[in-house]
Amino acid sequence: MGDSTAPFHTFAPIRTDLAGPLADALEAANSGGDSSGDKARADDSVLIALWEEDEEMRQTLLDEGCDLSGGRGGCKQSDSTLLLVAISTTDLRGNRLRPFDDGRTRDRLGRFPWGDANPLSYFRAYASNPDKKAAGKSDDSTTDCLGLVEALDTRLSEESRGHDRFCAGGYGTIYGWLDHDEVRILERLLAKGAYKVNADEPLDGGVADIARNLTMVLRAAQKDGAGIIHFSH
């Protein structure tokens, strides 16, 4: 796959509290995510309640010409675009936070030179969690490095959600997200090398390079108190 055709993968800071509730509300407003087309099951009430309760989201979407006060029909944008716009976050001065870019990191993660150009696909294919020790106890939520990488790569996928409205849209493809606590945990795990590299890795140092650059992105999001979303375009 050449660089001219490969999608560019971006890891952007997001509000840490909104992605899950809004995704669920959009699904409920579209027959609960069911692909059967039974519109009798559609329920806008959760989406409208979220609209009324969340002033920041409401203003963000109004600025984009979307009014959800009467339900999903008030915004013609695709679910993927609506979600991506609504969960964007701002700093204390009200400026939209941009994806971390030190002049190299964003490009190295953006179009990885393997397969589908997705760095997380490569990481998931050629890395694994360390073997657990026989003695002692551990909390899987704080040690499952691959599980968090998978969430960032698949949490909004068709396989995970039962529909493709988040992963297929006019803007691009959304893969998954992590909230702020998950960002903090994954940053720590990657920074301390809490993963094993498979012996058959085709690109020498590829997993380590992804881990190093993703750690920098996660660290920036953690500093901003944000979660993170993975999308391509």
N, C-alpha and C positions, 0 to 999 in steps of 0.2 A: 504494500500500500504506500503510495507516494504522499509526500507532505501536502501536495496540491489537493488531494481528495480526502485525507484523513480529517475527522472532526477534531476540533480543539477543545480539550477538557479543562474546565475552570473549577476552582475551589474557592467559593466566595463566602464571606461572613454573613450571617443571618441572625435575625432575632431568635433567641434561644427557646422562646416559649410558645411560638405560634405555628410552626410547621405541622406538627401532628394534629392539633385541633382543627386547623384550617383544611388539611387534607381530608380528615374525616368528615367535616362539614360539607365539603364539595362533593364527596362521594354520596352522602345522604341526599344532597340536592339533585343528584343524578342517579336516582333509583338505587342508592346504596352501593354503587360500584358494580351492580349486577349487569352482565352483558346481555341479558335476555330482552331488554327493551321494555320492560314492564314499568311504564311511567307512573302507574298508580302508586308505586312504592316511593316515588320521589318525595322528599321532605326538606323544605327550605328553612324550617324553623331554627335548626341549630346554626345555620349560616347567618340568618337574620339576627339571632341573639348575639353571635360573635361580632357581627357588624355594629350592633348597638353598644356593646360593652367595650370594644377595643378602639379607642379614639385614634391611636397612631395608625392602625391598619386602615381605618375608615378614611382618614385624610390622605394616606398614600394612594389608595385606590381612586378616590375622588379626583386627585391630581392627574390620574391616568384616564379619566373619563368613565370610570366604573362606579355605579351606584347600586349597591346590593341591599338597599333598605327594603325593597320589595321581593328580594330573592335572587336566585342565580340568573334569571332572565335580564337583570339590569346590567350585565356585563357581557359583551360579545367576545371577549378574549377567551382563548382556550384555557382549560384548567391549569395546564403547565405554566403558561405565561402569567395567569392570575396569581398562582401560588408563588412563583418566583419573584414577582413584583411586590406582593403583599408582605413577604417575610424579610425583605431587604431591611437593613438596620442603619441607624444613624449614630454619629458621635454626639458628644455633648453640645456641639454647636449646630446640630441639625444637618450636617453634611452626610451624604450617603457613604458608607464604608465601602472601599474598593477592595478587590482581591489582592492579596499580598503579592508584591512583585519587586524583587531586589535586582532586576535586570537579567536574571538567569533562572531562578527557581520556577517562575510561572511557565516559561517556555519548556523547561525540561520535563515538567509534569504535563504540560498542555498537549503535547503530541509525541507520546512515547514511541520509540522506533521498534514496535513489535505488534503483530496481530492487528487488533482493532484500534490501536493507538491509545488505549485506555491504560494508564499506569496501574490502576487498581486491579484490572483483570490480570495483568502480569503478576502483581504482588500476590494475589489470591492463588494463582496457578503454581507459583514457585516458592511460596513461603508457608510456614505452618507454625502453630503454637509450640513452644517448648514442651517436652515431655514433663508431665507432672511428677513431682517427687512422691514416693510411696508414703513417707511420713509427713505429718503436719497437715494443716488445713489451709485452704485458700478460698478466696471469694472470687468466683468466676467472673463477676461483673468488673473486677479490677485487674484481671489477668488475661482476658480473652481478646488478645490483640487482633486476631483474624476475624473474630465476630464483629468487632467495631469497624474494621475495614470493609467487611461485607455489608454492614448496614449503610455505610457511606456510599457503597457502590450499587446497592440493590433495593433499598428500603422503599423506593417509589417505582420499582420496576413492575412490568405486567405480571410477572410470576409472583411477586409479593402481594400486589394489590388486587389482582383479578381483572384488571383492565389496563389499557395503555394510555389513558388520558393525561397522566403526568409525565410519562416517558416519551410521548409522541405529540409534539405541538409545533406550531409555526416557528417559534423561536429556536427550538432545539430539543434536546433530550435531557430530562432530569433523572438522575440515578438514585440519589439518596441524600440523607442529611444526618448530622449528629447535633445533639443539643450541647450546651456549654459544658455540662459535667462529663459527657462522653468525649468531647474535644480534649478536656483536661486529662482524662484517663488515657486516651490513645496517644496523646503527645508524650506522656510520661513513659508509656510502654515502648514506643518507637525509639525514644531518646536513649533508653537503657538497653535496647536491642533485645526485647522480649519476644523474639520470633526466631525460627530456624529457616535457613535457606536450603532449598532442596538441592541435592547433588546434581540434578540434571538441568539446572538453570542454564538457558541458552546464551544469555548475555552476562558476561563476567561482571559482577558488581551491580547488576541491574536492580535487584531487590534492595540492596543497601542504598543505592542512589535514590530510589523512590522514597525509602524510609527517611533519608536525610532531608530531602526537599519537602516532603509532606510534613515532617516535624516542624520545619520553619513556618509553614502555612498555618498549622494548628497552633503554634505558639503565638502567632500574631492574632489569631482569632481569640485565643484565651486571654490575651492582654486586653483586648477590646470588650471582654465579657460576652462574646458572641458564640453562636453555634456556627456550623459550616454546612454548605450545600455543594453537591457535585453535579455539574451539568456540562453538556457539550453543545457546540453549535458550529 
